[in-house]
Amino acid sequence: MPDIIDNRYEIIRRLGSGGMADVFLARDTHLGREVAIKILYQRYADDDEFVARFRREAQSAAGLNHPHIVSIYDRGEADGSYYIAMEYLEGRSLKQVISERGTLAPAPAIDISEQILQALQFAHENNVIHRDIKPHNIIINGRDQVKVTDFGIARAGSAARMTETGSIIGTAQYLSPEQAKGLAVEQGSDLYSLGIVLYEMLTGRVPFEGENPVAIALKHLSDVPVPPQALNPEIPDNLNAVVMKALAKDPANRYRHAEEFMADLERCRRDLPVAAALPDDDTARTEIIAPAAAAAAMGAGAAATAASASGDETMIHPGAAGDGKKGRRKIIYFWVILAILAMGAAVAGAYYFAFANQGIAVPDVVGMEQDQARKTLEAEGFRVETAAEEYSDAVEAGKVISQNPAAGRKLKRDGTVSLVISRGSNKVKVPDLVGQSESYAEAKLKEAGLSPDRQPDAYSGSVPKGSVISQDPVAGTEVQTGSTVKYVVSKGAEPPAQVTVPELTGKTVDGARALLAGAGLTLGSVTDDYSGSVPVGQVISQNPVAGQVLDEGSSVSIVVSKGPEIQRVTVPGVVGDTEAAAITSLNTAGLVASSNPVPAPNPADIGNVLSQSPAGGSVVDEGSTVVIDVGT
């Protein structure tokens, strides 16, 4: 890998690799900022069709300027491959957060989802579909701000992978049913994928898993997801309904727009009824493609056999009417499936009567003082243990943050309820370091219980050498004790680099500006002048001349040709002359004659000039046309 990409991006280190590209941290030497550079794998760079699609999609995504979307700054070609330069973010992917925490409480899951929906709403309004919403493409910084990455690139990548393998490849756990069938996708596809992400945040797992991507894709088409509330009883009913609506197989039964999705999440936040309450009519049932037909849909595109489930009723549609062995086989399948469903119902009933009625409900002690919570639980016959003590900004010190089992769950007498007790808030405000010395900054951070992290020094034309230029987080931000605060110390003003003035004569103004920018110079004054040798619009001369050495950022002035200077001539009077004599006079004066025959008032005027325009004595540009009316 070269140290400099496209004579602009200085590679610092590798950040990682993905399905399409290697990712590097780089410094933009033109703008002095850090960027993330994605460089395509060679197998994609050699595919002309993919490269064309990649360029179009990157161009489309570059137009998305939104606080929750990672910005794309630049794209180009270098060293036989193609790259995209984008905003560099310090933080963790949502996938890493879920892996570390297991599950997220409803409140933070709603916060993250709403920020993603704001990004999707803006993209959809600009006719951009993401196509690859998954936790890996969601970045969360230290201030819990969410940014969605890889907008627009997913379309090119998915098409290339389909071309390579002829099958559904990629992160199949987050595919929408229409993507699994290879159909065109719209806004609802992104909202389905976000429903999977929200499901995973709340339960710690995705709804569909399998041995390979095709098996998972089939489940998106044929399986009803286990309601998240069944896996995590802490999920409220309204949020459970929102997730299940987002995961409807038929896009018509999902949220139509990101705004609708956000509106229901806001209702969940305020503990209000949601619009996603499950309807009773047949038209709103979740449509499922039967496994055999789903496989056909993904392969040859055959018509799918459908089954629908609503409430406690299960309906199996055997498919198109048939006769003979094929028809009898479908009937057998129907009764086998019906028998399996009946057996499942019997097992569920036996479990309920054998176990569900045992134990007593655990009381809700969240928010109580620790002693009060202990007394409440012991009064019900439970044992109590303190599982942990944790900092909390929402719960006062000494009170219960959470309990396990949750309130309302059944537990036998003498069973143990584990409590997590609050140690109170441990947040501190970040001190103001900008303009201060490095030693002062380090001392103030340690005094506040924060960890100083000096970043590479940088040049500054406004901040003296040895003083802090910037810090992250900014002053006044509340952070947890022990958090890291990054800061950059000034190296003083950057000495200007020396560059050579390029040859500009014969170039257009835009061409001269581009050459100067490439050399690290700017275009100064632009004046124009007549030239009989240089075409109009091209540079006649420049100052300083080509080859001179200047400080980077200096300006170069140019003079641009207006073409040859045009002479002014006096129009001779030719009224009364013969047509031939008039033409000769006008041509001699440097003008062009144009004869216009008109009826002569008398025979003597035939062949003579009766009038002219412009009139004799007028001053016009050399080469102008004079119209003469000739009697006929």
C-alpha positions as CSV (number, residue, x, y, z in Angstrom):
1,M,0.0,0.0,0.0
2,P,1.5,3.4,-1.0
3,D,2.1,6.0,1.7
4,I,0.1,8.6,-0.3
5,I,-3.1,8.0,-2.1
6,D,-3.9,10.2,-5.2
7,N,-1.2,12.7,-4.1
8,R,-3.5,13.9,-1.3
9,Y,-4.3,11.3,1.4
10,E,-1.4,10.2,3.7
11,I,-2.0,6.7,5.1
12,I,-1.7,6.6,8.9
13,R,-2.8,3.0,9.7
14,R,-5.2,0.3,8.7
15,L,-8.6,0.4,10.5
16,G,-10.0,-2.9,9.2
17,S,-11.4,-4.7,6.2
18,G,-14.9,-5.4,4.9
19,G,-16.6,-7.3,2.2
20,M,-15.7,-4.9,-0.5
21,A,-12.7,-2.9,0.6
22,D,-9.8,-2.3,3.0
23,V,-10.3,0.7,5.3
24,F,-7.5,3.0,6.4
25,L,-7.1,6.1,8.6
26,A,-5.5,8.8,6.5
27,R,-4.7,12.5,6.7
28,D,-6.0,14.8,4.0
29,T,-2.9,16.9,3.2
30,H,-5.0,19.5,1.4
31,L,-7.4,20.3,4.2
32,G,-5.4,19.0,7.2
33,R,-8.1,16.6,8.6
34,E,-8.3,12.9,9.3
35,V,-10.5,10.8,7.0
36,A,-11.3,7.2,6.5
37,I,-10.3,5.8,3.1
38,K,-12.0,2.8,1.6
39,I,-9.9,1.2,-1.1
40,L,-11.7,-1.4,-3.3
41,Y,-10.4,-5.0,-3.5
42,Q,-8.7,-5.6,-6.8
43,R,-11.3,-8.1,-7.9
44,Y,-13.9,-5.3,-7.9
45,A,-11.6,-2.7,-9.3
46,D,-11.2,-4.9,-12.4
47,D,-14.9,-5.2,-13.0
48,D,-15.9,-2.2,-15.2
49,E,-19.6,-2.7,-14.6
50,F,-19.1,-2.7,-10.8
51,V,-16.9,0.3,-10.9
52,A,-19.4,2.3,-12.9
53,R,-22.2,1.4,-10.4
54,F,-19.8,2.1,-7.5
55,R,-19.1,5.6,-8.8
56,R,-22.8,6.4,-9.3
57,E,-23.8,5.2,-5.9
58,A,-20.9,7.1,-4.2
59,Q,-21.9,10.2,-6.1
60,S,-25.5,9.8,-4.9
61,A,-24.4,9.2,-1.2
62,A,-22.1,12.2,-1.3
63,G,-25.2,14.4,-1.6
64,L,-26.5,13.3,1.8
65,N,-25.5,15.9,4.3
66,H,-27.1,15.0,7.6
67,P,-25.9,14.9,11.3
68,H,-26.7,11.1,11.5
69,I,-25.1,10.1,8.2
70,V,-21.3,9.6,7.7
71,S,-20.2,12.2,5.1
72,I,-18.5,11.2,1.9
73,Y,-15.9,13.8,1.0
74,D,-14.3,12.5,-2.2
75,R,-13.9,9.5,-4.5
76,G,-11.3,8.7,-7.1
77,E,-8.9,6.3,-8.8
78,A,-5.3,5.6,-7.7
79,D,-2.7,2.8,-8.2
80,G,-5.1,0.7,-10.2
81,S,-8.0,0.7,-7.8
82,Y,-10.8,3.0,-6.6
83,Y,-11.3,4.7,-3.3
84,I,-13.8,6.7,-1.3
85,A,-12.7,9.3,1.3
86,M,-15.3,9.8,4.1
87,E,-15.7,11.2,7.5
88,Y,-13.6,9.5,10.2
89,L,-15.5,8.6,13.4
90,E,-14.1,7.6,16.7
91,G,-16.5,5.2,18.4
92,R,-17.8,1.7,18.4
93,S,-20.2,-0.1,16.1
94,L,-23.7,-0.9,17.4
95,K,-22.7,-4.6,16.9
96,Q,-19.8,-4.2,19.4
97,V,-22.2,-2.5,21.9
98,I,-24.7,-5.3,21.7
99,S,-21.9,-7.9,22.0
100,E,-20.6,-6.2,25.1
101,R,-23.9,-5.5,26.8
102,G,-26.0,-8.5,25.6
103,T,-29.2,-6.5,25.5
104,L,-30.2,-2.8,25.7
105,A,-33.0,-1.4,27.8
106,P,-36.0,-0.1,25.9
107,A,-35.0,3.6,26.4
108,P,-31.5,3.5,24.8
109,A,-32.8,1.1,22.1
110,I,-35.5,3.7,21.2
111,D,-33.0,6.5,21.2
112,I,-30.6,4.7,18.9
113,S,-33.5,3.6,16.6
114,E,-34.8,7.2,16.3
115,Q,-31.5,8.6,15.3
116,I,-31.2,5.9,12.6
117,L,-34.7,6.7,11.4
118,Q,-33.8,10.4,11.1
119,A,-31.0,9.4,8.8
120,L,-33.2,7.1,6.8
121,Q,-36.0,9.7,6.5
122,F,-33.5,12.2,5.0
123,A,-32.0,9.6,2.7
124,H,-35.4,8.4,1.5
125,E,-36.6,11.9,0.9
126,N,-33.5,12.2,-1.4
127,N,-34.4,8.9,-3.2
128,V,-31.5,7.0,-1.7
129,I,-32.2,3.5,-0.2
130,H,-29.5,2.1,2.1
131,R,-30.1,-1.6,1.4
132,D,-27.7,-2.8,4.1
133,I,-28.9,-1.5,7.5
134,K,-27.2,-3.6,10.2
135,P,-25.5,-3.0,13.5
136,H,-22.1,-3.2,11.8
137,N,-23.0,0.0,9.8
138,I,-24.1,2.0,12.8
139,I,-21.4,3.9,14.6
140,I,-21.9,5.3,18.2
141,N,-19.5,7.9,19.6
142,G,-18.7,8.7,23.2
143,R,-21.6,11.1,23.4
144,D,-24.1,8.4,22.3
145,Q,-24.5,10.1,18.9
146,V,-25.4,7.7,16.1
147,K,-24.2,7.9,12.6
148,V,-25.1,5.5,9.7
149,T,-22.3,4.6,7.3
150,D,-22.1,3.0,3.8
151,F,-25.1,4.8,2.3
152,G,-25.4,4.1,-1.4
153,I,-22.5,1.8,-1.5
154,A,-24.5,-1.3,-0.5
155,R,-26.3,-1.3,-3.8
156,A,-23.1,-1.6,-5.8
157,G,-21.7,-4.2,-3.4
158,S,-24.7,-6.4,-3.3
159,A,-24.9,-6.5,-7.1
160,A,-21.3,-7.5,-7.4
161,R,-21.6,-10.3,-4.8
162,M,-24.7,-11.6,-6.6
163,T,-22.7,-11.6,-9.8
164,E,-19.9,-13.5,-8.2
165,T,-21.8,-16.3,-6.5
166,G,-25.3,-16.4,-8.1
167,S,-26.8,-16.6,-4.6
168,I,-27.8,-14.4,-1.7
169,I,-24.5,-13.5,0.0
170,G,-23.7,-10.9,2.7
171,T,-25.3,-10.2,6.1
172,A,-28.4,-12.4,5.5
173,Q,-29.7,-11.9,9.1
174,Y,-30.8,-8.4,8.2
175,L,-32.2,-9.0,4.7
176,S,-35.8,-8.0,4.0
177,P,-38.1,-10.6,2.3
178,E,-38.1,-8.7,-0.9
179,Q,-34.3,-8.6,-0.9
180,A,-34.2,-12.4,-0.3
181,K,-36.4,-12.8,-3.4
182,G,-34.2,-10.6,-5.4
183,L,-36.9,-8.0,-6.0
184,A,-36.5,-4.2,-6.2
185,V,-36.4,-2.6,-2.8
186,E,-38.0,0.6,-1.5
187,Q,-38.1,2.4,1.8
188,G,-39.9,-0.5,3.5
189,S,-36.9,-2.7,3.0
190,D,-34.7,-0.4,5.1
191,L,-37.4,-0.2,7.8
192,Y,-37.6,-4.0,7.9
193,S,-33.8,-4.2,8.4
194,L,-34.0,-1.6,11.2
195,G,-36.8,-3.8,12.8
196,I,-34.2,-6.6,12.9
197,V,-31.6,-4.3,14.5
198,L,-34.2,-3.1,17.1
199,Y,-35.1,-6.8,17.8
200,E,-31.4,-7.6,18.3
201,M,-30.8,-4.6,20.6
202,L,-33.8,-5.7,22.8
203,T,-33.1,-9.4,22.9
204,G,-29.4,-9.8,22.2
205,R,-30.1,-12.0,19.2
206,V,-31.5,-11.8,15.6
207,P,-34.9,-13.4,14.9
208,F,-33.6,-15.7,12.2
209,E,-30.4,-17.8,12.2
210,G,-29.2,-20.7,10.0
211,E,-26.3,-22.7,8.8
212,N,-25.8,-20.6,5.6
213,P,-27.1,-17.3,4.1
214,V,-29.7,-19.1,1.9
215,A,-31.2,-20.9,4.9
216,I,-31.5,-17.6,6.7
217,A,-33.0,-15.9,3.7
218,L,-35.6,-18.6,3.5
219,K,-36.6,-18.0,7.1
220,H,-37.1,-14.3,6.3
221,L,-39.7,-15.6,3.7
222,S,-41.3,-18.4,5.6
223,D,-40.9,-18.1,9.4
224,V,-42.8,-15.9,11.9
225,P,-40.3,-14.3,14.3
226,V,-40.6,-15.1,18.0
227,P,-42.0,-11.9,19.6
228,P,-39.1,-10.1,21.3
229,Q,-41.2,-9.9,24.5
230,A,-41.1,-13.7,24.7
231,L,-37.3,-13.6,25.0
232,N,-37.1,-10.5,27.2
233,P,-40.2,-9.9,29.4
234,E,-38.8,-6.4,30.2
235,I,-40.0,-5.2,26.8
236,P,-43.4,-3.4,27.1
237,D,-46.4,-4.4,25.0
238,N,-46.4,-1.4,22.8
239,L,-42.7,-1.7,21.9
240,N,-43.2,-5.4,21.2
241,A,-46.0,-4.5,18.8
242,V,-43.8,-1.9,17.0
243,V,-41.0,-4.5,16.4
244,M,-43.5,-7.0,15.0
245,K,-45.1,-4.5,12.7
246,A,-41.6,-3.5,11.4
247,L,-41.0,-7.2,10.7
248,A,-44.1,-7.8,8.6
249,K,-43.4,-9.9,5.5
250,D,-45.5,-7.8,3.3
251,P,-44.2,-4.3,2.9
252,A,-47.8,-3.0,2.8
253,N,-48.2,-4.2,6.4
254,R,-45.1,-2.4,7.7
255,Y,-44.5,1.2,8.4
256,R,-44.8,3.1,5.2
257,H,-42.3,5.8,6.1
258,A,-39.6,6.5,8.7
259,E,-41.8,9.2,10.2
260,E,-44.5,6.6,11.1
261,F,-41.9,4.4,12.7
262,M,-40.5,7.3,14.7
263,A,-44.0,8.4,15.8
264,D,-44.7,4.9,17.3
265,L,-41.3,4.9,19.1
266,E,-42.1,8.2,20.6
267,R,-45.4,6.8,21.9
268,C,-43.5,3.9,23.4
269,R,-41.2,6.4,25.1
270,R,-44.2,8.1,26.7
271,D,-45.9,4.8,27.5
272,L,-48.8,5.5,25.2
273,P,-50.8,3.1,22.9
274,V,-49.2,2.8,19.5
275,A,-50.5,2.6,15.9
276,A,-48.8,-0.8,15.5
277,A,-51.5,-2.6,17.6
278,L,-52.1,-5.9,15.8
279,P,-55.4,-5.7,13.7
280,D,-58.0,-8.5,13.5
281,D,-58.9,-8.4,9.8
282,D,-57.5,-10.9,7.3
283,T,-55.9,-8.2,5.1
284,A,-53.4,-7.3,7.8
285,R,-52.2,-10.8,8.5
286,T,-48.5,-11.4,8.1
287,E,-48.0,-13.1,4.7
288,I,-45.5,-15.9,4.6
289,I,-44.1,-17.8,1.6
290,A,-44.0,-21.5,2.2
291,P,-40.4,-22.9,2.3
292,A,-40.5,-24.9,-0.9
293,A,-42.0,-22.0,-2.8
294,A,-39.6,-19.6,-1.2
295,A,-36.7,-21.6,-2.5
296,A,-38.3,-21.5,-6.0
297,A,-38.8,-17.7,-5.7
298,M,-35.1,-17.2,-4.9
299,G,-34.1,-19.5,-7.7
300,A,-36.2,-19.7,-10.9
301,G,-38.8,-17.1,-9.7
302,A,-41.7,-19.6,-9.5
303,A,-45.0,-18.6,-7.9
304,A,-44.9,-18.9,-4.1
305,T,-47.3,-21.0,-2.0
306,A,-48.6,-18.8,0.8
307,A,-49.5,-19.4,4.4
308,S,-50.8,-16.8,6.8
309,A,-51.0,-16.6,10.6
310,S,-53.1,-14.3,12.7
311,G,-53.7,-14.6,16.4
312,D,-54.4,-18.2,17.4
313,E,-55.6,-19.2,13.9
314,T,-53.3,-20.8,11.4
315,M,-54.3,-21.1,7.8
316,I,-52.5,-23.2,5.2
317,H,-53.1,-22.5,1.5
318,P,-52.2,-25.6,-0.4
319,G,-51.6,-23.6,-3.6
320,A,-53.1,-23.9,-7.1
321,A,-55.8,-26.4,-7.6
322,G,-54.5,-29.7,-9.0
323,D,-55.5,-33.3,-9.5
324,G,-54.0,-36.8,-9.5
325,K,-51.0,-37.6,-7.3
326,K,-49.9,-34.0,-7.1
327,G,-53.2,-32.9,-5.6
328,R,-53.3,-35.8,-3.1
329,R,-49.7,-35.0,-2.1
330,K,-50.7,-31.4,-1.2
331,I,-53.6,-32.7,0.9
332,I,-51.3,-35.0,2.8
333,Y,-49.0,-32.1,3.4
334,F,-51.9,-30.1,4.8
335,W,-52.9,-32.8,7.3
336,V,-49.3,-33.4,8.4
337,I,-48.8,-29.7,9.1
338,L,-52.1,-29.6,10.9
339,A,-51.1,-32.5,13.1
340,I,-47.8,-30.9,14.0
341,L,-49.6,-27.7,15.0
342,A,-52.0,-29.7,17.2
343,M,-49.1,-31.5,18.9
344,G,-47.5,-28.1,19.6
345,A,-50.7,-26.8,21.2
346,A,-50.9,-29.9,23.4
347,V,-47.3,-29.5,24.6
348,A,-47.8,-25.8,25.3
349,G,-51.0,-26.6,27.3
350,A,-49.2,-29.3,29.3
351,Y,-46.4,-27.0,30.1
352,Y,-48.8,-24.3,31.3
353,F,-50.7,-26.5,33.7
354,A,-47.5,-28.2,35.0
355,F,-45.4,-25.1,35.6
356,A,-47.0,-21.8,34.8
357,N,-49.2,-21.8,37.9
358,Q,-46.4,-22.5,40.3
359,G,-44.7,-19.8,42.4
360,I,-45.7,-16.3,43.4
361,A,-45.3,-13.0,41.6
362,V,-42.1,-11.1,42.4
363,P,-42.9,-7.5,43.6
364,D,-41.5,-4.4,41.9
365,V,-38.7,-3.0,44.0
366,V,-36.9,-0.9,41.4
367,G,-36.3,2.6,42.7
368,M,-36.7,1.6,46.3
369,E,-34.1,2.2,49.0
370,Q,-32.0,-1.0,49.4
371,D,-33.3,-1.7,52.9
372,Q,-36.9,-1.2,51.9
373,A,-36.5,-3.4,48.9
374,R,-35.0,-6.2,51.1
375,K,-37.8,-6.0,53.6
376,T,-40.5,-6.0,50.8
377,L,-39.0,-9.1,49.2
378,E,-38.4,-11.0,52.4
379,A,-42.0,-10.3,53.5
380,E,-43.0,-12.3,50.4
381,G,-40.7,-15.2,51.4
382,F,-37.9,-14.5,49.0
383,R,-34.1,-14.4,49.6
384,V,-32.3,-11.2,48.6
385,E,-28.8,-10.8,47.3
386,T,-26.9,-7.7,46.0
387,A,-25.5,-8.7,42.7
388,A,-23.6,-5.5,42.0
389,E,-23.3,-1.8,42.7
390,E,-23.2,0.4,39.7
391,Y,-23.0,4.1,38.9
392,S,-26.3,5.5,37.6
393,D,-27.3,9.0,36.4
394,A,-31.0,8.2,36.7
395,V,-31.2,6.4,40.1
396,E,-30.1,7.9,43.4
397,A,-27.3,6.3,45.4
398,G,-28.5,3.5,47.6
399,K,-31.6,2.7,45.5
400,V,-32.4,-0.3,43.3
401,I,-31.5,0.1,39.6
402,S,-32.7,-3.3,38.5
403,Q,-33.9,-6.7,39.8
404,N,-33.8,-10.3,38.6
405,P,-36.3,-11.9,38.2
406,A,-38.2,-8.9,37.0
407,A,-41.4,-7.7,38.7
408,G,-44.4,-9.9,38.0
409,R,-42.4,-13.0,37.2
410,K,-43.3,-16.2,39.1
411,L,-40.7,-17.5,41.7
412,K,-41.0,-20.2,44.3
413,R,-40.8,-19.3,47.9
414,D,-37.2,-19.2,49.2
415,G,-36.1,-18.3,45.6
416,T,-33.4,-15.6,45.4
417,V,-34.0,-12.1,43.9
418,S,-30.8,-10.4,42.8
419,L,-30.6,-6.6,43.0
420,V,-28.3,-4.1,41.4
421,I,-27.8,-1.0,43.7
422,S,-27.0,2.5,42.5
423,R,-23.8,4.2,43.6
424,G,-25.1,7.5,42.3
425,S,-23.8,9.5,39.4
426,N,-20.1,9.7,38.7
427,K,-20.3,12.3,35.9
428,V,-17.9,15.2,35.9
429,K,-17.7,18.2,33.6
430,V,-14.8,18.3,31.1
431,P,-12.5,21.4,31.9
432,D,-11.7,24.0,29.2
433,L,-8.2,23.2,27.8
434,V,-8.1,25.2,24.6
435,G,-5.4,27.9,24.7
436,Q,-3.8,26.4,27.8
437,S,-0.4,24.8,28.1
438,E,0.0,21.0,27.8
439,S,1.1,20.7,31.4
440,Y,-1.9,22.7,32.6
441,A,-4.3,20.5,30.5
442,E,-2.9,17.3,31.9
443,A,-3.0,18.5,35.5
444,K,-6.6,19.8,35.2
445,L,-7.8,16.5,33.6
446,K,-6.2,14.4,36.4
447,E,-7.7,16.7,39.0
448,A,-11.1,16.1,37.5
449,G,-10.6,12.3,37.5
450,L,-10.3,12.1,33.7
451,S,-7.6,10.4,31.6
452,P,-5.6,12.7,29.3
453,D,-4.8,11.5,25.8
454,R,-2.5,13.8,23.8
455,Q,-3.0,13.4,20.1
456,P,-0.4,14.1,17.5
457,D,0.6,17.8,17.5
458,A,-0.7,19.9,14.7
459,Y,0.2,23.3,13.1
460,S,-1.9,26.3,13.9
461,G,-1.8,29.8,12.6
462,S,-3.8,31.2,15.5
463,V,-2.7,29.2,18.6
464,P,0.9,29.6,20.0
465,K,3.2,26.7,20.0
466,G,2.8,24.5,23.1
467,S,-0.8,25.5,23.7
468,V,-3.9,23.3,23.2
469,I,-5.7,23.7,19.9
470,S,-8.7,21.5,20.4
471,Q,-10.2,18.9,22.7
472,D,-12.7,16.1,22.5
473,P,-15.1,16.1,24.3
474,V,-15.5,19.9,24.3
475,A,-15.4,21.9,27.6
476,G,-18.5,21.6,29.7
477,T,-19.5,18.1,28.5
478,E,-20.6,15.8,31.3
479,V,-18.8,12.4,31.1
480,Q,-18.1,9.5,33.4
481,T,-15.2,9.6,35.9
482,G,-12.2,7.9,34.3
483,S,-13.3,8.9,30.7
484,T,-10.6,9.8,28.2
485,V,-10.3,13.3,26.9
486,K,-8.2,13.8,23.8
487,Y,-6.5,17.1,23.0
488,V,-4.1,18.4,20.3
489,V,-1.2,20.7,21.1
490,S,0.0,23.4,18.6
491,K,3.3,23.2,16.8
492,G,2.9,26.8,15.8
493,A,2.4,28.2,12.4
494,E,3.2,25.8,9.6
495,P,6.1,26.9,7.4
496,P,4.9,27.3,3.8
497,A,6.1,24.7,1.4
498,Q,7.9,25.8,-1.8
499,V,6.2,25.0,-5.1
500,T,7.0,25.7,-8.8
501,V,4.7,27.8,-10.9
502,P,3.3,25.7,-13.8
503,E,3.0,26.9,-17.5
504,L,-0.4,28.4,-18.0
505,T,-0.2,30.1,-21.5
506,G,-2.7,28.6,-23.9
507,K,-4.9,27.2,-21.1
508,T,-8.5,28.3,-20.4
509,V,-9.2,30.1,-17.1
510,D,-10.7,26.9,-15.6
511,G,-7.7,24.9,-16.8
512,A,-5.3,27.4,-15.3
513,R,-7.2,27.4,-12.0
514,A,-7.0,23.5,-11.9
515,L,-3.3,23.5,-12.6
516,L,-2.6,26.1,-9.9
517,A,-4.7,24.2,-7.4
518,G,-2.8,21.0,-8.2
519,A,0.5,22.8,-7.5
520,G,-0.7,24.3,-4.3
521,L,-1.3,27.8,-5.7
522,T,-4.3,30.0,-6.2
523,L,-5.5,32.0,-9.2
524,G,-5.0,35.7,-8.7
525,S,-6.4,38.5,-10.9
526,V,-7.8,37.7,-14.3
527,T,-7.7,40.5,-17.0
528,D,-8.3,40.4,-20.7
529,D,-6.6,41.9,-23.8
530,Y,-6.7,41.6,-27.6
531,S,-4.5,39.1,-29.4
532,G,-4.2,38.2,-33.0
533,S,-2.4,34.9,-32.2
534,V,-4.1,33.5,-29.1
535,P,-7.7,32.2,-29.4
536,V,-10.4,33.8,-27.4
537,G,-10.6,32.6,-23.8
538,Q,-7.0,31.3,-23.6
539,V,-4.2,32.6,-21.4
540,I,-1.9,35.1,-23.2
541,S,0.6,35.6,-20.3
542,Q,1.0,35.0,-16.6
543,N,2.7,36.6,-13.6
544,P,4.9,35.2,-12.1
545,V,6.1,33.2,-15.1
546,A,6.3,29.4,-15.3
547,G,9.2,27.8,-13.5
548,Q,9.5,30.4,-10.7
549,V,9.4,29.0,-7.1
550,L,6.8,30.5,-4.7
551,D,5.4,29.8,-1.2
552,E,2.6,27.3,-1.3
553,G,-0.7,29.2,-1.3
554,S,0.7,32.1,-3.4
555,S,-1.4,33.5,-6.2
556,V,-0.6,33.8,-9.9
557,S,-2.3,36.4,-12.2
558,I,-3.2,35.8,-15.8
559,V,-4.2,37.8,-19.0
560,V,-6.8,36.1,-21.2
561,S,-7.3,36.7,-24.9
562,K,-10.3,38.6,-26.2
563,G,-9.3,37.6,-29.8
564,P,-8.1,40.1,-32.5
565,E,-9.0,43.7,-32.1
566,I,-11.9,44.8,-34.5
567,Q,-11.5,48.0,-36.6
568,R,-14.3,50.6,-37.0
569,V,-15.1,51.9,-40.5
570,T,-17.3,54.5,-42.1
571,V,-20.1,53.3,-44.4
572,P,-19.9,54.9,-47.9
573,G,-23.0,56.4,-49.4
574,V,-24.0,54.3,-52.5
575,V,-27.6,55.5,-53.2
576,G,-27.9,56.3,-56.9
577,D,-24.9,54.1,-57.8
578,T,-25.3,51.0,-60.0
579,E,-25.5,47.7,-58.1
580,A,-22.0,46.7,-59.2
581,A,-20.5,50.0,-58.3
582,A,-22.1,50.0,-54.9
583,I,-20.9,46.5,-54.1
584,T,-17.3,47.5,-55.1
585,S,-17.4,50.6,-52.9
586,L,-18.7,48.7,-49.9
587,N,-16.2,45.8,-50.3
588,T,-13.4,48.4,-50.6
589,A,-14.4,49.9,-47.3
590,G,-14.2,46.4,-45.6
591,L,-17.9,45.8,-45.6
592,V,-20.2,43.1,-47.0
593,A,-23.0,44.1,-49.5
594,S,-26.4,42.3,-49.5
595,S,-28.6,43.2,-52.5
596,N,-32.4,43.4,-52.0
597,P,-34.4,43.8,-55.3
598,V,-37.4,46.3,-55.1
599,P,-39.7,47.7,-57.8
600,A,-38.2,50.7,-59.5
601,P,-40.4,53.9,-59.5
602,N,-39.3,54.7,-63.1
603,P,-37.3,52.9,-65.8
604,A,-34.3,55.0,-65.2
605,D,-33.8,53.6,-61.7
606,I,-33.6,50.0,-62.8
607,G,-30.3,48.5,-61.7
608,N,-29.5,51.5,-59.4
609,V,-29.4,51.6,-55.6
610,L,-32.5,53.2,-54.3
611,S,-31.7,53.1,-50.6
612,Q,-29.2,51.5,-48.1
613,S,-29.0,50.4,-44.4
614,P,-27.0,51.5,-42.5
615,A,-27.0,54.9,-44.2
616,G,-23.9,56.4,-45.7
617,G,-21.7,58.0,-43.0
618,S,-22.5,55.5,-40.3
619,V,-19.6,54.1,-38.3
620,V,-19.7,50.2,-37.9
621,D,-17.5,47.3,-37.2
622,E,-15.3,46.1,-40.1
623,G,-16.9,43.2,-41.8
624,S,-20.5,44.4,-41.1
625,T,-23.2,43.8,-43.7
626,V,-24.9,46.7,-45.6
627,V,-28.2,46.0,-47.2
628,I,-28.8,47.9,-50.5
629,D,-32.3,48.1,-52.2
630,V,-31.8,47.7,-56.0
631,G,-34.5,48.8,-58.5
632,T,-35.9,46.1,-60.8
